[in-house]
């Protein structure tokens, strides 16, 4: 019975090693196929592809138990404790903030501190 589990563990480890190699190769191949043609970027190597994967994992998916996952959970808890009036007040603040930023991005109105100058 012990040999069965050892053999099974070796098979699983071998599959993981192959999957890791293939995954890095797929990322490298996709980058080298798409990015130079679309954006004029340089081709990358295998280890650069893995560096890119690690960077993406850190920025977008990893460290959920500490980084932005904690922030999201905290915001959900705060939202759950708000009254309907507080929620509407929060929504209105966000609408004003994003509408204000949107107006400046498109040049619809001068920034508030520069009104009347020029």
N, C-alpha and C positions, 0 to 999 in steps of 0.2 A: 504493500500500500504506500509505503514511503517513497519508493522508486517512482510510482505513478505521479505523485505530487511534485517530485523533483523534475521529472520529464515534462510535466505540464507547465511548471514554472519556467523551464528553459524555453519551451515553445512560445510561451507568452512573451518572455523577454526578447526572443528573436523577432517576433512579430512587431513588438514596440520599436525595436531598433530599425527594422525595415520601414515601418510607418513614418518614423521620424525622418529618415533619409529621404523617403519619397515626398513627404510634405515640404521639406526644404527645397527639394529639386523642383516641385510644382510651383512654389512661390517664385523661385529664381527664374524659371522658364516663363511664367506669366509676366513677370516684371520685364524681362528682356524682350518679350514679344510685344508688349503693349506700350510701355513707357517711352522707349526711344522713338517709336513711330508717332505716338500721340503728342508727347510733350518735349521731345528732343533731349530726354535725360540719358545718362550713360547706362550701359548694361552693368549688372552687378554679378558678383560671384556667389558661390554657395553659402559661405559664412556671412557675407553681407546680407543675404536673404534671411538667414536666421537672426541676424542682428535686427533687421527690420521687423521680423515677427515678434521678437522680444519687446522691441519698442512699442509696437502696436498693442501688445498684450498689456504692457504697463499703462499706456495712455487710455486705452479703450475698454479693456476687459479685466485686467488683473488687479490684484490688491483690493478686491471688493470688500473684504472684511475690514479694511482700514480706511482707505481713501474715499473716493466719491460714493461708494456703497453706503458708508456710514452717513454721509451728508444726505443722501436720498431717503434713508430710513428716518433720519431726524426730521426732515421736512414732512414726511408722511405723518409722523407723530404730531407735529405742530398743527398740520392741517386738520387732523382728526379732533384736536382739542378746540379748534376755533368755532365760534358761533356762526350762523349763516350771515349775520351782519359783518363780522370780522372778515369772513371769506370774501364777501362782495367788495369790501373796502380794499382788501389785498389785490383782488382782480383789477379793480379800477386803477390802483397805483401802478400795476404792471402794464395795463393798457396805456396809461399816460407815459410811462417811461419808454416803452417800445415804440409808441407813436411818435414821441419826441425824437428818438434816435432815427426812426425811419424818415422823418421829415428832413433831418440834417443830411442823411446819406444821399438824398436826391436833390438837395438844394432848394426845397420848396419854401423855406423861410430862413432868414439869417439866424445865426446863433443868438441866444438871449443876451449875452454880454456884449454883442456888437451891434445891437439895434440902434439905428440912428447915426451910426458912424460912417464916414466915407465920403 
